[in-house]
Amino acid sequence: MTVVKRTNRIVAATPIQVGERRLLPSVMVMTLVCEHPKLPEFQNVRIRPVSLVEEGPEGTRWHAIPDTTGETLSVLVAVGLTVAFIAGLVIFLSSLAE
């Protein structure tokens, strides 16, 4: 029996003082652990920045950090699946035409 455990958590890092400003970065830690009695344990950890809080004389501002790599990979997967589907459709239709 395979047991897959996935956890997501947001962790705040140590604040950074830059002049009069204080920066509070945070990251998302995504962990995937796969345990099987007859196989060695597999663990994958992905860490990515998610936000930065800036505290200064003007007030507090929150800056989101977009996941452009994840978005790009999702588009590439969608394009790949579309190309594979169209190629399969062309092969299927050409076999019917014979």
C-alpha positions as CSV (number, residue, x, y, z in Angstrom):
1,M,0.0,0.0,0.0
2,T,1.4,3.3,-1.0
3,V,0.9,6.3,1.3
4,V,1.3,9.7,-0.2
5,K,1.4,12.7,2.1
6,R,1.4,16.3,0.9
7,T,1.8,19.3,3.1
8,N,1.8,23.0,2.2
9,R,2.8,25.7,4.6
10,I,3.8,29.3,4.5
11,V,6.9,30.2,6.5
12,A,8.0,33.7,7.5
13,A,11.7,34.4,7.2
14,T,13.9,36.5,9.4
15,P,13.1,40.2,9.0
16,I,15.6,42.3,7.1
17,Q,16.4,45.9,8.1
18,V,17.2,48.2,5.2
19,G,17.6,51.8,6.3
20,E,14.3,52.9,7.7
21,R,12.5,50.0,6.1
22,R,11.9,46.5,7.5
23,L,11.3,43.7,5.0
24,L,9.4,40.5,6.0
25,P,9.8,37.8,3.3
26,S,7.7,34.6,3.3
27,V,8.0,31.4,1.4
28,M,5.7,28.5,0.6
29,V,7.2,25.0,1.5
30,M,5.4,22.2,-0.4
31,T,6.4,18.7,0.7
32,L,5.5,15.4,-0.9
33,V,6.4,12.2,0.8
34,C,5.7,8.7,-0.7
35,E,6.1,5.7,1.6
36,H,5.8,2.1,0.4
37,P,6.7,-1.0,2.6
38,K,8.8,-2.6,-0.2
39,L,10.3,0.5,-1.7
40,P,12.6,3.2,-0.3
41,E,11.0,6.4,0.9
42,F,10.7,9.2,-1.6
43,Q,10.5,12.8,-0.6
44,N,10.2,16.0,-2.7
45,V,10.4,19.5,-1.3
46,R,9.7,22.7,-3.3
47,I,10.3,26.1,-1.8
48,R,9.2,29.3,-3.6
49,P,8.9,32.9,-2.4
50,V,5.3,34.1,-2.1
51,S,5.3,37.6,-0.6
52,L,7.2,40.4,0.9
53,V,5.8,42.8,3.5
54,E,7.5,46.2,3.6
55,E,7.2,48.3,6.7
56,G,8.4,51.9,6.4
57,P,7.6,55.5,7.4
58,E,4.8,55.6,4.8
59,G,3.1,52.6,6.3
60,T,2.9,48.9,5.5
61,R,2.7,47.5,2.0
62,W,2.3,43.9,0.9
63,H,3.9,42.7,-2.4
64,A,2.9,39.4,-3.9
65,I,5.5,37.4,-5.8
66,P,3.9,35.7,-8.8
67,D,4.8,32.0,-9.7
68,T,5.7,32.7,-13.3
69,T,7.7,29.4,-13.6
70,G,4.6,27.4,-12.6
71,E,2.4,29.3,-14.9
72,T,4.8,28.9,-17.8
73,L,5.1,25.1,-17.2
74,S,1.3,24.8,-17.1
75,V,1.1,26.5,-20.5
76,L,3.8,24.2,-21.9
77,V,2.0,21.1,-20.7
78,A,-1.3,22.4,-22.2
79,V,0.5,23.0,-25.6
80,G,2.1,19.6,-25.5
81,L,-1.1,17.8,-24.8
82,T,-2.9,19.7,-27.6
83,V,-0.1,18.8,-30.1
84,A,-0.3,15.2,-29.0
85,F,-4.1,15.1,-29.3
86,I,-4.0,16.7,-32.8
87,A,-1.3,14.3,-34.0
88,G,-3.3,11.4,-32.7
89,L,-6.4,12.7,-34.4
90,V,-4.6,13.1,-37.7
91,I,-3.2,9.6,-37.5
92,F,-6.6,8.2,-36.7
93,L,-8.3,10.1,-39.6
94,S,-5.6,9.1,-42.1
95,S,-6.1,5.4,-41.1
96,L,-9.8,5.8,-41.8
97,A,-9.1,7.4,-45.2
98,E,-7.2,4.3,-46.5
